[in-house]
């Protein structure tokens, strides 16, 4: 075999690159990001060959700890409508 293409991996990179571009990252930033992902994937794959399936996990991103919400803090003052129209709507909802 002269050439191998990992279709699922490459299509994921293609879609991911388009998302980054749609979010406003310039072409160079997209290319650098995709190159970084390819490089880390290659390093992870090499580590798995010598160290087993779980080797190289530190090279993967995406397993971020789920953020915990901050405690609820009640407002410092009562809410008030910003216009008479809003006040009318709020009164109608309360009735």
GUKOLZA-420055 format. One record per residue (C-alpha): residue number from 1; residue in one letter; x, y, z. Coordinates in Angstrom, 3 decimals, decimal comma, always signed. Layout:
<nodes>
+-----+----+----------+----------+----------+
!   i ! aa !     east !    north !       up !
+-----+----+----------+----------+----------+
! NUM !  a !        X !        Y !        Z !
...
+-----+----+----------+----------+----------+
</nodes>
This chain:
<nodes>
+-----+----+----------+----------+----------+
!   i ! aa !     east !    north !       up !
+-----+----+----------+----------+----------+
!   1 !  x !   +0,000 !   +0,000 !   +0,000 !
!   2 !  x !   +1,379 !   +3,368 !   -0,997 !
!   3 !  x !   -1,231 !   +5,628 !   +0,571 !
!   4 !  x !   -3,830 !   +5,389 !   +3,308 !
!   5 !  x !   -6,668 !   +7,796 !   +4,016 !
!   6 !  x !   -8,698 !   +7,607 !   +7,197 !
!   7 !  x !  -12,027 !   +8,751 !   +5,797 !
!   8 !  x !  -13,886 !   +9,332 !   +9,062 !
!   9 !  x !  -10,981 !  +11,234 !  +10,602 !
!  10 !  x !  -10,404 !  +13,408 !   +7,545 !
!  11 !  x !  -14,096 !  +14,159 !   +7,053 !
!  12 !  x !  -14,335 !  +15,162 !  +10,736 !
!  13 !  x !  -11,409 !  +17,522 !  +10,209 !
!  14 !  x !  -13,043 !  +18,949 !   +7,092 !
!  15 !  x !  -16,304 !  +19,607 !   +8,924 !
!  16 !  x !  -14,467 !  +20,965 !  +11,963 !
!  17 !  x !  -12,404 !  +23,290 !   +9,795 !
!  18 !  x !  -15,559 !  +24,648 !   +8,199 !
!  19 !  x !  -17,090 !  +25,272 !  +11,626 !
!  20 !  x !  -13,975 !  +27,168 !  +12,705 !
!  21 !  x !  -14,127 !  +29,243 !   +9,512 !
!  22 !  x !  -17,832 !  +29,940 !  +10,062 !
!  23 !  x !  -16,983 !  +31,116 !  +13,566 !
!  24 !  x !  -14,590 !  +33,672 !  +12,102 !
!  25 !  x !  -11,178 !  +31,984 !  +12,301 !
!  26 !  x !   -9,033 !  +32,963 !   +9,334 !
!  27 !  x !   -7,703 !  +30,418 !   +6,821 !
!  28 !  x !   -4,269 !  +30,307 !   +8,441 !
!  29 !  x !   -5,790 !  +29,710 !  +11,896 !
!  30 !  x !   -7,954 !  +26,889 !  +10,535 !
!  31 !  x !   -4,960 !  +25,276 !   +8,816 !
!  32 !  x !   -2,806 !  +25,539 !  +11,951 !
!  33 !  x !   -5,559 !  +24,042 !  +14,105 !
!  34 !  x !   -6,098 !  +21,112 !  +11,745 !
!  35 !  x !   -2,342 !  +20,531 !  +11,490 !
!  36 !  x !   -2,151 !  +20,458 !  +15,297 !
!  37 !  x !   -4,969 !  +17,898 !  +15,479 !
!  38 !  x !   -3,302 !  +15,720 !  +12,819 !
!  39 !  x !   +0,081 !  +15,922 !  +14,582 !
!  40 !  x !   -1,370 !  +14,985 !  +17,993 !
!  41 !  x !   -3,383 !  +12,160 !  +16,414 !
!  42 !  x !   -0,226 !  +10,786 !  +14,790 !
!  43 !  x !   +1,644 !  +10,964 !  +18,110 !
!  44 !  x !   -1,258 !   +9,257 !  +19,899 !
!  45 !  x !   -1,379 !   +6,514 !  +17,270 !
!  46 !  x !   +2,376 !   +5,887 !  +17,628 !
!  47 !  x !   +2,006 !   +5,746 !  +21,420 !
!  48 !  x !   -0,820 !   +3,222 !  +21,087 !
!  49 !  x !   +1,275 !   +0,970 !  +18,876 !
!  50 !  x !   +3,966 !   +0,679 !  +21,537 !
!  51 !  x !   +1,963 !   +1,215 !  +24,735 !
!  52 !  x !   -1,482 !   -0,194 !  +24,090 !
!  53 !  x !   -4,902 !   +1,217 !  +23,392 !
!  54 !  x !   -4,999 !   +3,658 !  +26,314 !
!  55 !  x !   -1,543 !   +5,118 !  +25,645 !
!  56 !  x !   -1,450 !   +8,676 !  +24,389 !
!  57 !  x !   -4,723 !   +9,750 !  +25,990 !
!  58 !  x !   -3,081 !  +12,987 !  +27,151 !
!  59 !  x !   -2,842 !  +14,010 !  +23,489 !
!  60 !  x !   -6,615 !  +13,962 !  +23,085 !
!  61 !  x !   -8,738 !  +17,027 !  +23,686 !
!  62 !  x !  -12,429 !  +17,226 !  +24,333 !
!  63 !  x !  -12,700 !  +15,424 !  +27,657 !
!  64 !  x !  -13,065 !  +18,694 !  +29,506 !
!  65 !  x !  -14,500 !  +18,606 !  +32,980 !
!  66 !  x !  -18,105 !  +19,796 !  +32,984 !
!  67 !  x !  -18,240 !  +23,256 !  +34,551 !
!  68 !  x !  -20,291 !  +23,547 !  +37,704 !
!  69 !  x !  -22,714 !  +26,472 !  +37,845 !
!  70 !  x !  -22,044 !  +29,175 !  +40,391 !
!  71 !  x !  -24,432 !  +29,422 !  +43,322 !
!  72 !  x !  -27,586 !  +31,413 !  +42,669 !
!  73 !  x !  -27,325 !  +34,975 !  +43,890 !
!  74 !  x !  -30,620 !  +36,804 !  +44,354 !
!  75 !  x !  -30,949 !  +40,234 !  +42,743 !
!  76 !  x !  -29,932 !  +43,205 !  +44,891 !
!  77 !  x !  -33,156 !  +45,052 !  +44,099 !
!  78 !  x !  -36,648 !  +44,348 !  +42,829 !
!  79 !  x !  -37,190 !  +44,252 !  +39,091 !
!  80 !  x !  -39,230 !  +47,069 !  +37,565 !
!  81 !  x !  -40,749 !  +47,480 !  +34,116 !
!  82 !  x !  -38,924 !  +49,821 !  +31,763 !
!  83 !  x !  -42,070 !  +51,183 !  +30,124 !
!  84 !  x !  -45,781 !  +51,552 !  +30,781 !
!  85 !  x !  -46,496 !  +48,971 !  +28,078 !
!  86 !  x !  -44,288 !  +46,446 !  +29,856 !
!  87 !  x !  -45,972 !  +47,248 !  +33,165 !
!  88 !  x !  -49,375 !  +46,583 !  +31,567 !
!  89 !  x !  -48,204 !  +43,224 !  +30,186 !
!  90 !  x !  -46,827 !  +42,195 !  +33,576 !
!  91 !  x !  -50,031 !  +43,214 !  +35,311 !
!  92 !  x !  -52,065 !  +41,178 !  +32,804 !
!  93 !  x !  -49,869 !  +38,127 !  +33,453 !
!  94 !  x !  -50,322 !  +38,455 !  +37,203 !
!  95 !  x !  -54,122 !  +38,666 !  +36,876 !
+-----+----+----------+----------+----------+
</nodes>
